[in-house]
Amino acid sequence: QVQLVESGGGLVKPGGSLRLSCAASGFTFSDHYMSWMRQAPGKGLEWVSHVSRDNSYTNYADSVKGRFTISRDNAKKSLYLQMNSLRAEDTAIYYCARISTGESYFEYWGQGTLVTVSS
Amino acid sequence: EIVMTQSPGTLSVSPGERATLSCRASQSVSSNLAWYQQKPGQAPRLLIYGASTRATGIPARFSGTGSGTEFTLTISSLQSEDFAVYYCQQYYNWPPFTFGPGTKVDIK
């Protein structure tokens, strides 16, 4: 069965950095675009970034552009999100998700990892 | 950017009753619309894609209709496990992928 397990969240000071990871299993990882979403406490869902099957194509929400970098390692079946220059408003649960082949909806989601940006 | 809106913000329904949730796009998204369910403390789960196709394992009491800018998610007979927040999401014109603000379905 499809499993996505995020890790790497935690408490970080404003201006700091954090790297999130998402370990995938139960499917051919290299066949799918992958994405990160986030959800601030008590708020709705926000798409953050996505990456093509071979790392050649990435996109970012304006709110994180220039600060976050998405990448993947198909050999390790892992997705990453490098987050720099973190701000209080980046505080959220971060979810990785598999994008369906052919259409761009989010088929499967991980359980999320909490990132708290606070001094 | 396509802006998604949902109504109502909260829907109070008794178990066994029908629930109708609405989603509107600021411009046409054709049928490129998905619905997700999120229970407290859990990740979102895909319910519907292509505006009307149920995802794998989703019960038949969930149905989606609509195209263009107006969409509806109907839960024909609410079960206790259906009380949750429901989000719509467009994937017609991206980036960015955009979600609606959600409709909370709670027990009346």
Boltz contact constraints between the chains, C-beta under 6 A:
constraints:
  - contact:
      token1: [A, 44]
      token2: [B, 99]
      max_distance: 6.0
  - contact:
      token1: [A, 44]
      token2: [B, 101]
      max_distance: 6.0
  - contact:
      token1: [A, 44]
      token2: [B, 102]
      max_distance: 6.0
  - contact:
      token1: [A, 45]
      token2: [B, 87]
      max_distance: 6.0
  - contact:
      token1: [A, 45]
      token2: [B, 99]
      max_distance: 6.0
  - contact:
      token1: [A, 47]
      token2: [B, 96]
      max_distance: 6.0
  - contact:
      token1: [A, 47]
      token2: [B, 97]
      max_distance: 6.0
  - contact:
      token1: [A, 59]
      token2: [B, 95]
      max_distance: 6.0
  - contact:
      token1: [A, 61]
      token2: [B, 96]
      max_distance: 6.0
  - contact:
      token1: [A, 95]
      token2: [B, 43]
      max_distance: 6.0
  - contact:
      token1: [A, 104]
      token2: [B, 91]
      max_distance: 6.0
  - contact:
      token1: [A, 105]
      token2: [B, 34]
      max_distance: 6.0
  - contact:
      token1: [A, 105]
      token2: [B, 49]
      max_distance: 6.0
  - contact:
      token1: [A, 105]
      token2: [B, 91]
      max_distance: 6.0
  - contact:
      token1: [A, 107]
      token2: [B, 46]
      max_distance: 6.0
  - contact:
      token1: [A, 109]
      token2: [B, 43]
      max_distance: 6.0
  - contact:
      token1: [A, 109]
      token2: [B, 44]
      max_distance: 6.0
  - contact:
      token1: [A, 111]
      token2: [B, 43]
      max_distance: 6.0
  - contact:
      token1: [A, 112]
      token2: [B, 43]
      max_distance: 6.0
